[in-house]
Amino acid sequence: MDCLFCILKENTSNYLCENADWYVIADKYPASPGHHLVILKSHKESFFELDDDELIAAQDALKGAKKKIDASHNPDAYNIGINEGEAAGRTIPHVHIHLIPRYASEPAKGGIEALLKGK
């Protein structure tokens, strides 16, 4: 079976932004308005498989996505998260980073656990 994120990387019209190693798309099931995924273009399952260049490019992609989300959604803060492995909640076996805008008006406080409680 083909990896969903490997298939999605072919649809560049949905990208918020990209660089040589990563692309950014809106999360299909957003935890908050503006929730995006920063997805590795090459297929690797684990964050711990990334080389130094991919890690630097991940930071660049996160900063680029944040700038665009700031302009379109004006959040007050962010959660940045990786579900490393099935036991941690990863449902697609391909490295991706959640960039989740947070808003002062949200009742949930206390980090990602509070945001996702009840979802």
C-alpha positions, -999 to +999 in steps of 0.1 A: +000+000+000+013+035-009+020+059+019-006+087+021+020+115+026+041+102-003+009+104-025+000+139-012+034+153-020+025+151-057-004+177-052+017+208-048-014+230-053-023+223-016+010+234-002+011+263+022+049+264+016+078+240+009+115+237+007+138+210-008+130+185+020+096+194+034+061+205+024+034+220+045-004+213+042-035+219+062-043+191+087-074+172+075-087+171+112-074+203+127-071+206+164-075+244+160-079+269+131-047+270+111-034+236+122-009+224+095+014+194+090+051+198+080+058+166+061+091+151+049+092+147+011+113+115+013+098+085+030+111+079+065+090+066+093+109+079+123+120+114+133+152+098+146+161+087+111+165+123+100+199+136+090+213+170+100+203+186+067+167+174+071+165+187+106+178+221+096+153+221+067+125+212+091+132+243+112+131+264+080+098+249+069+083+254+104+094+291+104+080+296+069+047+280+078+044+300+110+049+332+092+020+324+068-002+311+096+005+343+116-006+364+087-038+344+080-049+334+115-031+357+140-027+331+168-013+339+202+010+308+205+018+274+190+021+238+199+047+219+178+045+182+181+056+148+167+038+116+174+068+092+173+054+057+168+020+041+170+020+040+208+024+078+208-006+083+185+010+083+151-015+070+125+005+075+093+040+059+093+058+089+077+077+117+095+055+147+100+054+176+125+022+192+137+022+230+138-009+239+159-019+275+164-032+284+199-055+312+208-060+330+241-097+327+236-095+289+238-106+274+271-080+246+269-048+255+287-019+234+298-002+222+266-011+197+239-027+173+264-053+199+273-060+208+237-065+172+226-085+161+257-118+148+245-109+147+208 
